[in-house]
Amino acid sequence: MSASASSVTARPAKPVRSAQEIRRVVTSKIGWIACGLALALVIGPLLDIVWVVAYNGASAFSPKLFTSSTPPAGVGLWNAIEGTFVISFLAMAVAVPIGVGAGIYLSEYGNNKLGNTIRFLSDVLTGTPSIVLGYFSYIVLVGGLGWGLAAPAGAVTIAILVVPYLARITELALRQVPVAMREAGFALGASEPTVVFKIILPGALSGVLTGALLALAISVGETAPLIYTAGFSSFPLDLANPVHSILHSQIGYLTYVIWSFIEQPDAASHALAFAAAFLVMLFVLAINIGVRLAVRRK
Amino acid sequence: MQIKPFRLSLLGLSLLIPAALCAVVLFLLIFSAQAIGFNGFGFITRVIWNLGDLYGDPVTVRGVLVPNGANYGIAVFIVGTLLSSAIAILIAVPLSVGAAIFLAEAVPQKIRPALSMLVELVAVVPSVVFGLWGIAVLVPFIGTMLGPVISKYLGFIPFFAGGDSGGGYGLLAASVVLALMITPIIATTLLDALLQVPKENRESAFALGATHFEVVSKAMMPMVRTTLIGGIVLALGRALGETMAVLMVSGGGLNILPNSIFSPISTIASFIVSQLDSAEGDPTNMAVRSLAEIALVLFIITLLTNAGAKLLTSGGLHVGKRK
């Protein structure tokens, strides 16, 4: 005890730093400041985007947005909200069964050359620019097969875009389910479909739902692949004949409103563009933040 | 071998993915075959994009019917694409490296998840919203403040002259928007890698008397270099194919190569969107076919880039998770 006490009192004065040491410490300080600034420059624009869109979007907000259609048909966004809903719903109806099915195959039976090939080509499809997919649909679906500019061509294009994501996320989610659970199922005499649908899928349900929600967020935010597949219409669906209207006429969607109305000269159009951006951002951010918080909590 | 209908149907579903990819490539090839023959190799080196006389009688050139005077060249768009992506990478790399280092080492463990989530959220903002923000905030900022300052103080460098032309729309605006869009890709890749550097490596660097920043920059960064490069190439692939945001802020340059960072440009992707309307007016369909050939060129460029990223990351660093 006394030895340590005396060593404290006898501690020598703080050593003087050499010039080289000072240089190193100063360089490190500058380095940290630069890194902090970099982080601020990455997050800052995001906050500014959210602020600009929320501020302008909120000031353009009125009940008319949900009751009236885009100019020249009206002064609101109803046709675009409705169209975004229809296109995303159709896209999910096509993409979820295919993506989840592919994910099940890759996770359960895909540990071979064929599985690896599918995985590789799926990655290639993920990396393909959305406008290339849009152009493909334009020449094949809209022109070649004669579907015309309408929701089905747009929805199939979006489906091609999100299926690889869905397959990948489903595969990762299913791989989290312990092998022992599969073995227990088979030991009880369950068939392959029973094991997949009654044991594995319920066990990985939250992961599969996550994938579907993220895919939905992507489909709501896409623009480029829709312009020459879904077209655009300022009029809402013909409620007297909704199926025919969805299958055969051009359809509005929110992202198109953002793109085309911000380039108009008048303030009313700009307000509509911001209001549309506000709705899209609200939806996309809500899904992404919600999914991330839910995943983190587990 | 026993036939298992359940497996086969799942296999059928998953084969739809490669089938879609093959269909995209095949039909773009078939559709643009005539254009490929007509345009030849000069397609990628010619500067002029001219639809020709769409209202006059078409003429037969090299065995195909085209509008009189039609001449398709995409050098401007290839240069625009590569240049805007390259500048975006130059801006994005220091930003994302700094942000990732700060997140991995300087931020308290408690708020790291929140901050890294914010960085991830940048990646989910739709392209068209980036474009909207570009028009509302970035373009006026470049047009009235950044542009004049750059051309005043850096104007002696040839490529930086000519500040206020276009009022802010152009190469610089497109590059900045692209840079913002791809920083989260590089930053999250690097952050994951930094968090996986073994504790022992950090501790031995500390034990040698290195400052905290030296530990990061001299001991940890070299270990994650491969992953970083893979992330950068992946981000490049994304930047090359980006459409809406670039279309909205790039100024849509045609028929002239950019000669300063303020020049209006078009990228391949943005050009396809902006020109399909006029191309549809071509009775011989050659313009629409040439656009398909452009889409094919873009597909090949991004395919090569992504393949490069894949090669780099598959040989990447495999280290244990840091406790």
Interface residues (C-beta under 8 A of the other chain):
Chain A: R24 V25 T27 S28 K29 G31 W32 A34 C35 G36 L37 A38 L39 L41 V42 I43 P45 L46 D48 I49 V52 V53 N56 P97 I98 G101 A102 I104 Y105 L106 E108 Y109 G110 L114 T117 I118 L121 S122 D123 V124 L125 G127 T128 P129 S130 I131 V132 L133 Y135 F136 Y138 I139 V140 G144 I160 V163 P164 A167 S191 E192 P193 V196 A217 V220 G221 E222 T223 A224 I227 Y228 T255 I258 W259 I262 E263 A273 F274 A277 V280 M281 V284 L285 N288 I289 R292 R296
Chain B: K4 F6 R7 S9 L10 L11 L13 S14 L15 L16 I17 P18 A20 L21 A23 V24 F27 L28 F31 P94 L95 S96 V97 G98 A99 I101 F102 L103 A106 P113 L115 M117 L118 V119 E120 L121 V122 V124 V125 P126 S127 V128 V129 F130 G131 L132 W133 I135 A136 V137 L180 T183 P184 A187 T211 H212 F213 E214 S217 G237 L240 G241 E242 T243 M244 L247 M248 A269 I272 V273 L276 V288 L291 A292 A295 L298 F299 T302 L303 T305 N306 K310
